[in-house]
Amino acid sequence: MKWRLRVVHTTGYRYEGAVSQSYNEARLTPRSDDRQNLMVARLETVPASRAYKYTDYWGTEVNAFDLFTPHTELKVVAASVVETSEQAPPAVDASWADVKSPESLDTYAEYLEWTAYVPKHRELAAVARELRKGHTPQETVLAVSKWVHDTLKYQRGTTGVHSSAVDAWQAGEGVCQDYAHLTLAMLRSVGIPGRYVSGYLHTKPGAAVGETVVGESHAWIEAWTGDWWGFDPTNDIPIGHRHVWVATGRDYGDVSPLKGIYSGGAATAIEVTVDMTRLA
C-alpha cells in the first residue's frame, strides 16, 4: 500500500529585541529511495530570504539562508509532498563474521563511533551482549529495539535536546530522540553499524484521504546487517507508509532540523507545528 502525504513543518521564533543578522541551515527536505519518492518541496521564510541548497557529508539536502534585515520574529515553513510505502524486509541477513569483517569495519566505521549523544557505557553493553546471544545480527537489532521500547517510558519534558542515551536510560523515560540514541548505543556496542534517522510520523493509521492530522517530528534507527534497513524503537514497529524520512547521521547532532547563529535579542519563544495530510 502506498500513501501520498503532504507535510507542512512550521517553526516560529520570537525575540526579545531586534535581530540584526542571522545565518541558518534547514534540514527539512524529505529524500527519495526505494520506499519513498519526493514529489515536490519548498522552503519559505518570513522575513523573506534567498536560500541556496547543497548536500552535506551525510547525504542530507540543506537549505542555507541568511537574513540581514532587522526582525523580531522569524517563521520558517517547509512544505513537501511525498509518496511512501511499507519497507521491504531486509534482503540480507549477514553473519557476525560479515558484520565484523575488516571491509565492513572500514566502510561503516563512522556508524560505530561513540559520540556525546551515543556514548560508550559498560552496563548497556553488557545488556546488549545478553540480547545478542543465539541471535543473528538482524535478530539482535529487533531484540535490542524491543528492549529499549519496553525499558523506556515515552515522556515529554524529562530529557532535552542535549540529553544522551545514558541520560534517558538512567531517567527511564524520554522521547523518540532518546529511544533512537539508546538503541544505537547498544547496537554499536556489539559491533552493528547503526545510524540515526530524522523525519516525520503520521499519527493516524486509518486516516481518510483528504484528512489533515497533527503529525510528529520523529526519529528512528537504521542498522547495517548486510544492507541498511530501518526500525522504529519508540513504537516497536517496522518502517512503513506513515514514516517520512528526511536525514541520516551518527546522531541528532548531524541532522538537526534547524540551526544557526544570530546577532541581537535572545529568542524568547519557539513554536513548532507539523501538519500532515493524506492526499491519496
C-alpha positions in Angstrom: 0.0 0.0 0.0 1.2 3.5 -0.9 0.3 6.8 0.7 0.7 10.3 -0.8 1.4 12.7 2.0 1.7 16.5 2.3 3.9 17.6 5.2 3.9 21.2 6.4 6.5 21.9 9.1 6.3 25.4 10.6 8.8 26.8 13.0 8.3 30.2 14.6 10.8 32.3 16.6 10.1 35.5 18.6 13.0 37.5 20.0 13.1 39.9 22.9 14.9 42.5 20.7 15.6 43.0 17.1 17.9 40.5 15.4 20.2 42.4 13.0 21.5 39.4 11.1 21.3 35.6 11.1 22.8 32.6 9.3 20.8 29.5 9.2 20.7 25.9 7.9 17.5 23.9 7.5 17.5 20.1 7.1 13.8 19.7 6.4 13.6 18.3 2.8 12.5 14.6 2.6 14.7 12.3 0.5 13.9 9.7 -2.1 14.8 6.0 -2.0 13.2 2.7 -3.0 10.4 3.2 -0.3 9.9 6.9 -0.6 9.5 9.3 -3.5 9.8 13.1 -3.0 7.4 14.8 -5.5 7.8 18.5 -4.6 9.3 20.5 -1.8 9.7 24.2 -1.0 11.0 26.3 1.9 9.8 29.8 2.7 10.8 32.3 5.4 9.3 35.4 6.9 11.1 37.8 6.5 11.8 36.6 3.0 15.2 35.3 2.3 17.1 33.7 -0.6 18.2 30.1 0.1 20.8 28.1 -1.6 20.9 24.3 -1.5 23.7 21.8 -1.0 24.1 18.2 0.0 26.0 17.7 3.3 28.5 15.0 4.1 25.8 12.6 5.3 23.8 12.9 2.1 21.2 15.3 3.5 19.8 18.2 1.5 20.4 21.5 3.3 18.7 24.8 2.6 21.0 27.6 3.9 19.7 31.1 4.2 20.9 34.4 5.6 18.9 37.4 6.9 20.3 40.9 7.1 17.0 42.8 7.7 16.3 43.6 11.4 13.5 41.4 12.7 11.8 40.4 15.9 10.2 37.3 14.6 11.2 34.6 12.2 9.0 31.9 10.6 10.3 29.0 8.6 7.8 26.9 6.6 8.9 23.7 4.9 6.3 22.1 2.7 6.6 18.8 0.8 4.6 16.1 -0.9 5.9 12.5 -0.8 4.8 9.0 -1.7 5.6 6.4 0.8 5.2 2.6 1.1 6.0 -0.2 3.5 9.7 -1.1 3.9 10.5 -4.4 2.4 12.0 -7.0 4.8 15.8 -6.8 4.9 17.1 -8.6 1.8 20.3 -9.8 3.5 20.8 -11.4 6.9 24.6 -11.1 7.3 26.5 -13.3 9.7 28.5 -11.9 12.6 31.6 -12.6 10.6 30.2 -10.5 7.8 29.3 -7.6 10.0 32.7 -7.6 11.8 34.8 -8.2 8.7 37.7 -5.7 8.0 35.8 -4.4 5.0 32.6 -3.7 7.0 34.5 -2.1 9.9 36.3 0.2 7.5 33.3 1.1 5.4 30.9 1.8 8.3 33.5 3.0 10.9 31.7 6.3 11.4 28.5 4.5 12.4 30.3 2.5 15.1 31.8 5.6 16.7 30.9 6.9 20.1 29.5 10.4 20.3 28.2 12.8 23.0 24.7 11.6 22.3 25.6 7.9 21.9 28.4 7.3 24.5 30.1 4.1 25.4 28.6 2.6 28.6 29.6 -0.7 30.3 26.2 -1.7 31.7 24.4 -1.0 28.4 27.0 -3.0 26.5 26.5 -5.9 28.9 22.8 -5.9 28.3 23.3 -5.8 24.6 25.7 -8.8 24.7 23.0 -10.8 26.6 20.4 -9.9 23.9 22.8 -10.9 21.2 23.2 -14.5 22.5 21.8 -17.0 20.0 20.7 -14.3 17.5 21.9 -13.2 14.1 22.8 -9.5 13.7 19.3 -8.9 12.2 17.6 -10.6 15.1 19.7 -8.7 17.5 18.6 -5.3 16.1 15.0 -6.4 16.7 15.7 -7.7 20.2 17.6 -4.5 21.2 14.9 -2.3 19.8 12.2 -4.1 21.7 14.3 -3.9 24.9 14.6 -0.2 24.5 10.9 0.1 23.8 10.0 -1.9 26.9 12.5 -0.2 29.1 11.8 3.5 28.4 8.6 5.3 29.1 7.6 7.9 26.5 7.5 11.1 28.4 8.0 14.7 27.1 9.9 17.2 29.2 12.2 14.8 31.1 15.1 15.0 28.6 16.3 17.8 26.5 17.8 18.4 23.1 21.3 17.7 24.5 20.4 14.6 26.5 22.4 11.4 25.8 21.4 7.8 25.5 22.7 7.2 29.0 20.7 10.2 30.4 17.5 8.7 29.0 18.3 5.2 30.3 19.1 6.5 33.8 15.9 8.5 33.8 13.9 5.6 32.5 12.0 7.8 30.1 12.4 10.1 27.1 11.2 10.9 23.6 11.8 9.4 20.2 15.3 11.0 20.0 16.3 9.2 23.2 14.8 5.8 22.0 16.9 6.1 18.9 20.1 7.1 20.7 19.8 4.3 23.3 19.2 1.7 20.6 22.2 3.0 18.6 24.4 2.9 21.7 23.6 -0.8 22.3 23.9 -1.8 18.7 27.3 -0.2 18.3 28.5 -1.9 21.5 28.1 -5.3 19.9 29.6 -4.2 16.6 26.4 -3.5 14.5 26.7 -0.2 12.5 23.7 2.0 13.2 22.6 5.4 12.1 20.1 8.0 13.3 17.1 8.8 11.1 15.1 12.0 11.4 11.8 12.6 9.8 8.1 12.6 10.4 5.4 10.2 11.6 1.8 10.4 10.5 -0.2 9.8 13.7 -3.4 8.2 12.4 -3.0 4.8 10.7 -6.6 4.8 9.4 -6.6 8.4 8.1 -9.0 9.2 5.3 -7.9 10.7 2.1 -8.0 14.5 2.5 -7.8 14.3 6.3 -5.2 16.5 8.0 -3.7 15.4 11.3 -1.2 16.8 13.7 2.0 14.9 12.8 5.1 14.4 14.8 8.8 15.2 14.1 10.1 11.7 14.6 13.3 9.7 14.9 14.2 6.1 14.4 17.2 4.0 13.5 18.8 2.1 10.6 21.1 -0.8 11.0 23.6 -2.4 8.6 23.3 -6.2 8.7 24.4 -6.8 5.1 22.3 -3.9 3.9 20.7 -0.9 5.6 17.2 -1.2 6.9 15.2 0.7 9.5 13.1 0.1 12.6 11.2 2.4 15.0 12.0 1.5 18.6 9.7 4.2 20.0 6.7 2.4 18.7 8.3 -1.0 18.2 7.2 -1.2 14.6 8.8 -1.6 11.2 9.2 1.5 9.0 6.0 1.9 6.9 3.9 4.3 4.9 3.4 6.6 7.9 7.1 7.3 8.2 8.7 10.1 6.1 12.4 10.3 6.3 14.5 13.4 5.9 18.1 12.9 7.1 20.5 10.3 8.5 23.7 10.7 10.5 25.6 9.4 13.5 23.1 11.0 15.9 20.8 14.0 16.3 23.7 16.5 16.0 24.2 15.5 12.4 20.5 16.0 11.4 19.3 18.9 13.5 16.3 20.3 11.5 17.1 24.0 12.1 20.3 25.6 13.4 22.0 28.9 13.0 23.7 31.9 14.7 22.3 35.4 15.0 23.2 38.8 16.4 20.7 40.7 18.6 18.0 39.8 21.1 17.7 36.3 22.5 14.9 34.0 21.5 12.0 34.2 24.0 9.6 31.8 22.3 9.8 29.0 19.8 6.7 27.2 18.3 6.9 24.2 16.1 3.9 22.5 14.3 3.7 19.6 11.9 0.6 19.2 9.8 0.3 16.0 7.7 -2.4 15.4 5.1 -3.1 12.1 3.3 -3.7 13.0 -0.3 -4.0 9.5 -1.7 
